[in-house]
């Protein structure tokens, strides 16, 4: 997994609540047996019209969202299905950071395991960011080490919370399985003790 | 000793490592696997040369892609590749698989309990959000992503932060003709689509105690639609009776010993939860969802809301967007909504009890003109049992299609889907945009309500139906 320390990039604003993983990556694209190549299908039913053309009224197709790598969304982002294809698609499309007031638990875990930083900010701060980035290019700098977000002119500044465990994983791009296997003796001892 | 909840008991029992301020390393007792969320995990093991640590605690099935007609000849090449990949992976890594030809094949959350793999006190995971279903047995069961599937395959553990606990108390007795599906849809409608976020829910109260195991599974199944990490019910005699004599459950004296242990798991009197919500059972009516998330539901005698009914600017907008997608006018009576499809299936409501309830209403009636109605049993076992009882004949004579098992039209990964712009009364769990097909409009209901809609062509209060309807 790619390490994430400081990330600077353009934002895309998705002013919608309860965006579920069925929207992020519709089921017809879950049949691949690889982890890669899902970006082309991200938000497929919203992004493209039935004739296959991009729908200009969808937020990610706004010129202001060109090359966005930071996604700003409303409450309960990533709800529903546990499909990890959702963060795979977001990442493959180019997103490294998501900012929202709240996430579904499974989606949050799936993000950090793929090197995407899901930032939780209070609602009013998220709405301020949405205003700022709604109709123009709007760049943010996200500093994971110091848990800070700011825009270019430092008009917007905020700090965010993150579990120290996930922070360390993201900062270092660690493979979690290798870490766990360092505790193999503990796992063996547990199996002996409870006879599982 | 301080009184404890079942959640605390299971948690403490499974902590392999617990350091303050860090997630705990939790042992996993049962790992269920299916074809959609596992190929990349097995591939990861192969690339790093790791084995499956405990194939004996891992069990696989094929369900999401499986056709419900001619199930053995999959025409979609990519679906077939996913099915074949699971077959090869299970063979290579030594994992037992209920493949497409097995009489034990079926939806992962239906076969786990059916085979007795699901037991009280176990930690159970699967790369599927509806894993919460298994909580009905007093197990701590939750959905995980594919990276975590690989982690469990390699280590039989997961890093997890201790959950917060919430009691969801259904107070008093249910009215006649009100089902488990109506309870859970009412809970989500009342408290919201993410009220359970960060919590494990325990469902309590007389109304819950009075439910069969299958009905309890329907409730726990939809805990994820409330955003909860898991949902469970303390085990009791109903649980033990269900489990007796199932394939993976110990027999004889060993079973009795197990039952004694399982009894100790139930939440102690006076145990404290981090949060508690209460819903009076007598306010629960047969429910129908009108929107595009499972909290957007109302009783059968209700109406479709106005965007202005939303409590915040965000909620007003959410209602407006949902109504646009669903093509519904505010103020429409629920009983005036007509459907073109009826789907009786899914891990929420496709067990034998669900089919029996629907068949009671269907028997001697005909599906209304212009409606395509379909029964997809949750497993091949359920299908065989229903055929033994003659339920297939009841459905077929009424004009229902009678299919093989699978996830089917709940998410439309196989050939079963709802066409664009059409409306479906569905016993499944998600009414998201496009869930049952691009542009499809889903109304979530109980099996009885789906049966009523099939006969009348619109939603009806099934409590007021005579046994036979002249249509």
Interface residues (C-beta under 8 A of the other chain):
Chain A: X16 X17 X18 X20 X22 X23 X26 X27 X28 X30 X31 X32 X33 X34 X35 X45 X74 X75 X76 X79 X80 X81 X82 X83 X84 X87 X102 X104 X105 X106 X109 X110 X113 X114 X163 X164 X165 X176 X177 X180 X181 X183 X184 X186 X187 X190 X191 X194 X196
Chain B: X13 X16 X17 X21 X22 X23 X25 X27 X29 X36 X37 X39 X40 X43 X48 X50 X53 X57 X64 X65 X76 X78 X79 X81 X82 X85 X127 X128 X129 X142 X143 X144 X145 X146 X147 X148 X150 X151 X154 X155 X156 X157 X159 X161 X193 X194 X197 X198 X224 X227 X229 X293 X314 X317 X318 X321 X411 X412 X413 X430 X432 X433 X434 X435 X438
